[in-house]
């Protein structure tokens, strides 16, 4: 008998599994059983139990996004086995082969997933398997490409930014706010939305905004250009709020993080509508300001070393690996150059 889980049921299981992990609640099975702060090894019934328990075991060592990505990869991998009918026989680590990995890759592509999404899942599966049994993941994934393909879909041209800045308000406050926050992130040297959302008013002082990257914990200091100050004036949070932008209201991190995730969906929806209004062939997203700032800076002659530092690249395979300490003047000049070129004949409507 072949067992196949309908897609809508898989999505429901994925949602509740993610919720349990965020709440740090464990189901009563698997390789690791939590008792207080101690972890005790137990026998795992399936490969997927072992992988999920490895995620939980290393949860405090990783960022929330890494934990989420790893869990997504495991859920997708299990769905492949369920749909292929192989779930009738429990899948174990010892029974896993390279053929399974290649079949999963083909299955995910046929399902319509983008290649970079599939490769992200493959990287996470390889890392988890290597954590459980060092070297095994490397052998199983030998010859399978896991690095992302280069894409320019997240960057837009200077003309698009000019059109966005000069766009007249249509009376929709959510869309107007999304436009202004998009430009704010761009003017902040491609600041990620999560860092913008958690910015505090106290981080603005002496003509600079200083913050720590959520992902890499590297400090960034941005000189406030007049165009950036105009956006800050428009995007003022309520007087009693500690935040600089009107995105979050909760004071504790857990509640604020949930608010951020809800806002991210709203923000991307509004950017998609702005994209349609402007007649763009691709949708603006929360990633677009970061990629666009880097592309514009490069086009304006800013060195790749300076761009790398401005974006706080932490990956050792990027140019950030051989960058030594550059003075903030280089970063200030880079951002001033980008904004000055943009606003030489333009103002925000």
C-alpha positions in Angstrom: 0.0 0.0 0.0 1.5 3.3 -1.1 1.0 6.2 1.5 0.8 9.7 0.1 0.1 12.8 2.2 -2.1 15.4 0.4 -0.3 18.8 0.0 -2.8 20.7 2.2 -2.3 18.3 5.1 1.5 18.5 4.7 1.2 22.3 4.9 -0.9 22.0 8.1 1.7 19.6 9.7 4.5 22.0 8.6 2.8 25.0 10.3 2.2 23.2 13.6 5.6 21.7 13.7 7.1 25.2 13.2 4.9 26.5 16.0 6.0 23.8 18.4 9.7 24.6 17.7 9.2 28.3 18.2 7.5 27.6 21.5 10.3 25.1 22.4 7.7 22.3 22.9 8.9 18.8 22.1 6.8 15.9 21.0 7.4 12.7 23.2 9.6 10.9 20.8 13.0 11.1 19.1 16.7 10.9 19.8 16.8 13.6 22.4 14.5 13.9 25.4 14.7 17.2 27.3 14.7 17.1 31.1 15.2 20.5 32.5 18.3 21.8 30.7 19.8 18.4 30.1 19.6 16.4 27.0 19.6 12.6 27.1 20.2 10.4 24.1 17.5 8.0 23.1 17.0 5.7 20.1 15.4 7.4 17.1 12.7 5.7 15.2 13.3 7.4 11.8 15.7 9.6 10.0 13.3 12.6 10.3 13.2 12.2 14.1 16.9 12.3 14.2 17.2 15.3 12.0 14.5 17.3 13.9 16.1 16.4 17.2 19.4 17.6 15.9 17.8 20.9 15.0 16.4 21.2 18.5 19.7 20.2 20.1 21.6 23.0 18.2 18.8 25.5 18.4 20.5 27.8 20.9 23.7 27.7 18.8 22.0 29.0 15.6 19.9 32.0 14.6 16.2 31.6 14.4 16.3 31.9 10.6 18.8 29.0 10.4 16.6 26.8 12.7 13.6 27.7 10.6 15.4 26.9 7.3 16.6 23.6 8.7 13.2 22.5 9.8 11.7 23.5 6.4 14.3 21.3 4.7 13.5 18.3 6.9 9.8 18.7 6.4 10.2 19.0 2.6 12.5 15.9 2.6 10.0 13.9 4.5 7.2 15.1 2.2 9.2 13.7 -0.7 9.5 10.3 0.9 5.8 10.3 1.7 4.7 11.3 -1.8 7.1 8.8 -3.3 5.5 6.0 -1.3 8.7 5.1 0.6 7.3 6.0 4.0 5.8 2.5 4.4 9.3 1.4 5.2 10.9 3.6 7.9 13.8 5.7 6.5 16.9 5.6 8.7 20.2 7.3 8.4 22.0 4.0 7.4 19.5 3.4 4.6 20.0 6.8 3.1 21.9 7.0 -0.2 23.0 9.5 -2.8 20.3 8.3 -5.1 17.7 9.5 -2.5 19.3 12.9 -2.4 19.3 13.2 -6.2 15.7 12.0 -6.5 14.7 14.6 -3.9 16.4 17.3 -5.9 14.5 16.3 -9.1 11.2 16.0 -7.2 11.5 19.4 -5.7 12.3 21.0 -9.1 9.4 19.2 -10.7 7.2 20.5 -7.9 8.0 24.0 -9.1 10.4 25.1 -6.3 13.1 27.6 -7.4 16.5 26.2 -7.7 18.0 28.4 -4.9 15.2 27.2 -2.5 16.0 23.6 -3.3 19.8 24.1 -2.9 19.2 25.9 0.4 17.3 22.8 1.6 20.1 20.5 0.3 22.7 22.5 2.2 20.7 22.3 5.4 20.2 18.6 5.1 23.9 18.0 4.5 24.9 20.1 7.5 22.4 18.2 9.8 23.6 14.8 8.6 27.2 15.9 9.1 26.4 17.0 12.6 24.9 13.6 13.4 27.6 11.5 11.7 30.6 13.6 10.6 31.6 13.1 7.0 28.5 11.2 6.0 26.7 14.3 4.6 29.7 15.2 2.6 29.8 11.7 1.0 26.1 11.6 0.3 26.0 15.0 -1.3 29.2 14.5 -3.4 28.7 15.8 -6.9 25.4 17.5 -6.0 25.4 21.3 -6.4 24.3 23.1 -3.3 25.5 26.7 -4.0 23.0 29.3 -5.1 22.9 30.5 -8.6 23.5 34.1 -9.2 20.4 36.2 -9.9 19.7 40.0 -10.3 16.0 39.6 -9.7 16.3 41.4 -6.3 17.9 44.6 -7.7 16.1 47.4 -9.6 17.4 50.3 -11.6 18.0 53.9 -10.7 15.0 54.9 -12.7 12.7 52.6 -10.7 13.9 54.2 -7.5 13.3 57.7 -8.9 9.8 56.7 -10.0 9.1 55.3 -6.5 10.4 58.4 -4.8 8.3 60.7 -7.0 5.1 58.6 -6.8 2.2 60.7 -5.6 0.2 59.4 -2.7 -3.0 57.5 -3.6 -4.5 58.0 -0.1 -3.6 54.4 1.0 -1.6 54.9 4.3 -0.3 51.3 4.3 1.1 51.6 0.8 2.5 55.0 1.5 4.2 53.7 4.6 5.6 50.7 2.7 7.0 53.0 0.1 8.7 55.2 2.7 10.1 52.2 4.7 11.4 50.7 1.4 13.3 54.0 0.7 14.4 54.3 4.3 16.1 50.8 4.0 17.7 51.8 0.7 19.1 55.0 2.1 20.4 53.2 5.2 22.9 51.4 2.9 20.5 48.5 2.1 19.4 48.0 5.7 17.4 44.7 6.2 13.8 45.2 7.2 14.3 43.3 10.5 17.0 45.7 11.6 14.9 48.7 10.6 11.9 47.4 12.5 13.9 47.0 15.8 15.7 50.4 15.5 15.3 52.4 18.7 15.1 56.2 18.9 18.1 56.1 21.2 20.2 54.8 18.3 20.0 58.1 16.5 22.5 60.6 17.8 25.0 63.2 16.6 23.8 62.9 13.0 24.3 59.1 12.8 22.2 56.0 13.3 24.2 53.2 14.9 22.9 49.7 15.0 23.9 46.0 15.2 23.0 43.6 12.4 20.5 41.1 13.5 22.1 38.3 11.5 25.8 38.9 11.9 25.9 41.1 15.1 28.3 43.5 13.3 27.9 47.2 14.1 26.9 49.6 11.3 27.0 53.4 11.6 25.2 55.4 8.9 25.5 59.2 8.5 22.1 60.8 8.1 21.7 62.3 4.7 19.0 65.1 4.3 16.9 62.7 2.2 17.1 60.1 5.0 16.2 62.7 7.6 13.1 63.6 5.6 12.0 60.0 5.7 12.6 59.7 9.4 10.4 62.8 9.9 7.6 61.1 7.9 8.0 57.7 9.6 8.0 58.9 13.2 6.6 56.3 15.7 4.2 57.5 18.4 5.7 59.7 21.1 5.7 57.0 23.8 7.2 54.3 21.6 10.9 53.4 22.0 11.1 52.5 18.3 12.3 54.8 15.6 9.8 53.5 12.9 6.1 52.8 13.3 6.3 49.0 12.7 6.4 47.5 16.2 4.7 48.3 19.5 5.5 45.4 21.8 8.4 45.9 24.2 9.4 42.2 24.8 11.4 40.6 22.1 9.1 37.5 21.6 6.0 39.6 21.0 7.9 42.2 18.9 9.3 39.3 16.8 5.8 38.0 16.1 4.6 41.5 15.2 7.6 41.8 12.8 6.7 38.6 11.0 3.1 39.7 10.5 4.2 43.1 9.3 6.7 41.5 6.8 3.8 39.8 5.0 1.8 43.1 4.9 4.9 45.0 3.7 5.6 42.6 0.8 2.0 42.6 -0.3 2.0 46.4 -0.4 5.3 46.4 -2.3 3.8 44.0 -4.8 0.9 46.4 -5.4 3.4 49.3 -5.8 5.3 47.2 -8.4 2.1 46.6 -10.4 1.2 50.3 -10.2 4.6 51.2 -11.6 4.3 48.5 -14.3 7.4 46.7 -13.2 8.2 43.3 -14.7 9.2 42.0 -11.2 7.9 42.6 -7.7 9.7 44.7 -5.2 10.4 42.8 -2.0 12.0 43.4 1.4 15.3 42.2 -0.1 15.2 44.7 -3.0 16.7 47.8 -1.1 19.7 45.8 0.0 20.6 44.4 -3.4 19.7 47.7 -5.1 22.0 49.8 -2.9 24.9 47.4 -3.6 24.2 47.5 -7.4 23.9 51.3 -7.5 27.0 51.8 -5.4 29.0 49.5 -7.7 27.6 51.3 -10.7 28.7 54.7 -9.2 32.2 53.5 -8.7 32.2 52.5 -5.0 34.8 49.7 -4.4 33.6 46.2 -3.8 35.5 46.2 -0.5 33.6 49.2 0.8 30.3 47.7 -0.4 31.1 44.5 1.4 31.7 46.3 4.6 28.6 48.4 4.2 26.5 45.2 3.8 28.3 43.5 6.8 29.1 40.4 4.9 30.1 37.7 7.3 30.5 34.8 4.9 34.2 33.9 4.7 33.8 33.2 1.0 32.9 36.8 0.2 35.3 39.7 -0.1 34.5 40.5 3.5 37.1 37.8 4.4 40.1 40.0 3.4 38.7 43.4 4.3 40.6 45.1 7.1 39.2 47.9 9.2 38.0 50.8 7.0 37.2 54.1 8.5 33.6 55.2 8.7 34.5 58.0 6.3 34.6 55.5 3.5 31.1 54.2 4.3 29.8 57.7 4.8 31.2 58.8 1.4 29.7 55.7 -0.3 26.2 56.4 1.1 26.5 60.1 0.4 27.5 59.4 -3.2 24.6 57.0 -3.7 22.0 59.4 -2.3 23.5 62.6 -3.8 23.4 61.0 -7.3 19.8 59.8 -6.7 18.7 63.2 -5.5 20.6 65.5 -7.8 17.4 66.1 -9.8 14.8 64.4 -7.6 12.8 64.9 -4.4 10.4 62.7 -2.5 6.8 63.5 -3.2 
